[in-house]
Amino acid sequence: MAMSLKPVIYVAGVYSDGLRLPQDEMDRNLKTMDYYARELSNLGWAVIHPIQNEKFFVTTPSYEVIMRTDLSIIARCNAVFFCPGWEEGEGARREHDFATSRGMKIMYSLLAPRGTQ
């Protein structure tokens, strides 16, 4: 019996804005990303939530190491979902540029994907 695999989506959004935001704002941003990750999972996606993934680092890496890691993950996904307000985040803008340059499916809404940019 062949098993059907779920498409993989990366959830991008403002989190730390290059490690410049205060903790309370980072906590709010994390809750936003958590919400969209849950909703996308409920819609049938296999979700990559980068902030949750970073909990597994043994030591705190530099921002550039985090970005290289995140872009490596995006390169292996079927799509990227950008949470509302993503444009305000340095890392999210870099992720958007990367995904766009690769012709990836990009989504900005849970209702209707815009498809490839």
C-alpha positions in Angstrom: 0.0 0.0 0.0 1.5 3.3 -1.1 1.4 6.1 1.5 0.6 9.6 0.3 2.9 12.2 1.8 1.7 15.6 3.0 3.1 18.7 1.3 5.6 20.6 3.6 5.1 24.3 4.4 7.4 26.6 6.3 5.7 29.3 8.5 7.5 32.6 8.1 6.8 35.8 10.1 8.3 38.5 12.3 9.8 37.0 15.4 12.9 38.8 16.7 13.6 41.2 13.8 17.3 40.4 13.8 17.4 39.9 17.6 16.3 43.5 18.1 12.8 43.1 19.6 11.9 43.0 23.3 10.9 39.6 24.7 7.2 40.5 25.1 6.9 41.4 21.4 8.8 38.2 20.5 6.3 36.2 22.6 3.3 37.8 20.8 4.9 37.1 17.4 5.5 33.5 18.5 1.8 33.1 19.4 0.9 34.4 15.9 3.2 31.9 14.2 1.9 29.1 16.5 -1.7 30.0 15.4 -0.9 29.8 11.7 1.1 26.6 12.1 -1.8 24.9 13.8 -4.3 26.1 11.2 -2.0 25.0 8.3 -1.6 21.6 10.0 -5.4 21.3 10.3 -5.6 22.0 6.5 -3.4 19.0 5.8 0.1 20.5 5.6 3.2 19.1 7.3 4.3 22.3 9.0 7.9 23.5 9.7 7.8 26.1 12.4 11.3 27.6 12.5 11.0 29.2 16.0 10.0 25.9 17.5 12.9 24.2 15.7 15.4 26.6 17.2 14.7 25.2 20.6 16.8 22.3 19.7 20.1 24.3 19.3 22.5 23.3 22.1 24.0 26.7 22.2 22.5 30.0 21.0 23.7 30.5 17.4 24.3 33.8 15.7 21.5 35.4 13.7 23.4 34.5 10.5 23.6 30.9 11.5 19.8 30.9 12.2 19.1 32.5 8.8 21.3 30.0 6.9 19.5 27.2 8.8 16.1 28.6 8.0 16.9 29.1 4.3 18.2 25.6 4.0 14.9 24.3 5.4 12.8 26.5 3.1 14.8 25.1 0.1 13.3 21.7 0.9 9.7 22.8 1.4 6.8 22.7 -1.1 5.6 26.2 0.0 6.1 29.1 2.4 3.3 30.7 4.4 3.9 34.4 5.4 2.1 35.5 8.5 0.4 38.9 8.5 3.0 41.7 9.1 5.9 39.6 7.7 7.1 42.6 5.8 8.2 44.2 9.1 10.8 41.5 9.8 14.3 41.5 8.5 14.5 37.7 8.5 11.0 37.2 6.9 12.0 39.6 4.1 15.1 37.6 3.5 13.0 34.4 3.5 10.6 36.0 1.1 13.3 37.1 -1.3 14.8 33.6 -1.2 11.5 31.8 -1.8 10.6 34.2 -4.6 14.0 33.7 -6.3 13.4 30.0 -6.3 9.9 30.3 -7.7 8.3 28.6 -4.7 4.6 28.6 -3.9 4.0 31.5 -1.5 0.9 31.9 0.6 -0.3 34.9 2.5 -3.7 33.7 3.6 -5.3 30.5 4.9 -8.2 31.0 2.5 -6.6 31.1 -1.0 -3.0 30.5 -1.9 -1.6 33.1 -4.4 0.6 30.4 -5.9 4.1 31.0 -7.2 5.2 34.6 -7.2 
